[in-house]
Amino acid sequence: MRKNYLSIFEVVALSVSIIAPTMAMAFNTSLTAQVAGGAVPLSFLVGTVAMLLVGVSFFEFSKRIPHSGSVYAYNARGLGPKAGFVSGWALTATYFAYAAATAGLFGNFANVFLQHFGLHLPEWSLVLLGIGLVWLFSFRDVRLSTRTALLLEGVSIVVLLVLSLVIVGKGGAAGNTVVPFTLGSGGASGVGMGIIFAILSFAGFEGAATLGEEAKNPKRAVPLAIYGTVIAAGIFFVFVSYAQVVGFGMGHIKALQTSQAPLDALATTYVGNAMAVFVDFAAMISAFACSLGSANAGSRMLFALGRDGTLPKVLGSVHPIHGTPHMSVHVLGLLMVVSYLLVGVPAGAANFYGYFGTVGTLTLLVAYLLINLSAIRYFRRHREGGYSPIRHLVIPILGFLILLWPVYGNLYPVPAYPYNLFPYIAGAWIVLGIVLIRVMSGRDPGLADRIVADMEVSS
């Protein structure tokens, strides 16, 4: 692929688009309020600190190993090629699931937005349109994709910031207060459960690492993109969630907990119906940007696995004109279409998003857990870039322990059907990856050595 091609802003764009801050604030504040009460901003504040700890391992690895496989390469170097493959396999499922799920959500939001103008189109047609556009942008120049994603997400963020500033400026329903930053009625346990939703709002912050082979000065650009995204998103999450809490009022948290569209309701109350149209538009373009960013990251993960021979070599081919991993893009696009037709059409776009988003998050947590273990082992052995007991031992341990919280929260109490099945689906995907790499290694004993050698060349 094209070396020294993407600027730091284009690298940042990928992580920002996968996080999709507008979508996170449209969905996760109500869910957080259900367990944390009015302490939603506190949950997001603590969640931001937690993700800063988890992000250290990505930050440290990306300074040393610029590779399109990101966590695949990091964990292969730290835990061995087999663990690296399983990590890449897990993250591939995540990026595919997010790309498909948010394409479904794009169709859902687009339908709501168009209804403001009296237009009524079948939801399935809008979802397939979204997938088609994501497929086209991913196939073409990656600079076009990242700039488009950054522009769309940037517009949606501005809309939410304006709305939040208006709410806070008017003092919300009963005046500004520091009470949302105290434990409140939910108590420590409620805030702790809320942190799960806060952490999941950051899912995909590491996406910039998949552009390690295409960025200018990747050992500087990628780490800054990863950490800068977490910091900026954290500030945004805390401020916008605070605006939503005071917008409904501390005495009316039940309304926030039960609201299906809190931002839409607040826009209508504090600005007017016109602002609600802008908010729906912002949610729509944020969903599209997330799908596009996830598809770009997923195609590069498939490319890395194919290039190294752990998946079919054809996935490792690059388009001679556009410089994109076109075969991986086509495979991902086809899978998005098929999955939507088989699951999304009968279940509906909203359920499709919930189903695939949950499975993708579970496989993501596996990759996140492994990278913290990998960092401990890798930096103890490779001290040429300097070794810090804090950054390379203490923080990865803390990051690993913090991630056990959302894992536990997704397993217990046992979710209602069909969500009780999703941990088994994610687990089956991980087991399949383990079986695949063991079978391939058995057939080709030199595979592991070639993977590491190829990674050193790519990096």
Number of C-alpha atoms within 10 A of each C-alpha: 17 14 14 13 16 22 17 19 14 25 30 29 28 35 33 33 31 34 29 32 27 31 22 21 22 22 17 19 30 27 20 28 28 20 22 29 25 34 31 35 31 26 31 30 19 19 27 25 15 18 23 20 21 24 23 21 25 24 22 18 26 28 17 15 23 29 26 29 30 30 32 29 31 31 28 25 22 24 19 19 24 22 24 29 26 27 31 28 27 27 31 27 24 29 30 24 30 31 33 34 30 33 34 34 29 31 27 23 26 23 22 19 22 15 13 14 9 8 10 12 14 10 21 19 12 20 29 19 15 24 27 17 16 26 23 16 20 30 24 18 16 22 19 13 23 27 17 19 29 25 17 21 30 21 17 26 21 13 19 24 17 12 24 25 14 17 27 19 12 14 16 23 17 13 14 20 13 11 14 21 17 17 20 18 13 20 14 15 12 21 28 23 21 30 28 23 25 32 21 20 26 24 22 26 26 29 31 32 32 28 30 30 25 22 25 18 17 29 21 17 25 31 28 19 27 27 21 17 22 23 16 13 21 23 14 19 27 22 18 25 28 27 27 28 30 26 30 22 21 22 12 14 21 16 15 27 20 13 16 14 13 21 28 20 19 23 24 15 15 18 13 13 15 11 20 22 19 18 25 25 20 25 32 27 24 34 36 31 34 35 33 32 32 30 32 32 33 29 31 28 30 28 28 29 26 18 19 20 17 21 19 13 14 15 25 22 18 18 14 10 8 16 17 23 27 24 19 27 27 17 14 24 24 15 15 25 17 12 17 25 14 10 15 24 16 11 14 16 25 17 17 24 24 16 20 24 20 22 23 25 26 26 25 24 22 20 23 25 21 20 31 29 20 26 27 21 17 21 22 15 11 11 10 7 10 8 14 12 12 10 18 23 19 13 21 25 19 14 23 19 13 20 20 15 15 22 17 12 15 19 14 10 9 12 14 8 8 8 16 15 14 20 19 13 14 22 16 12 18 19 12 14 20 17 13 17 22 13 11 16 16 11 10 10 10 11 19 20 11 14 23 18 12 13 20 14 8 15 15
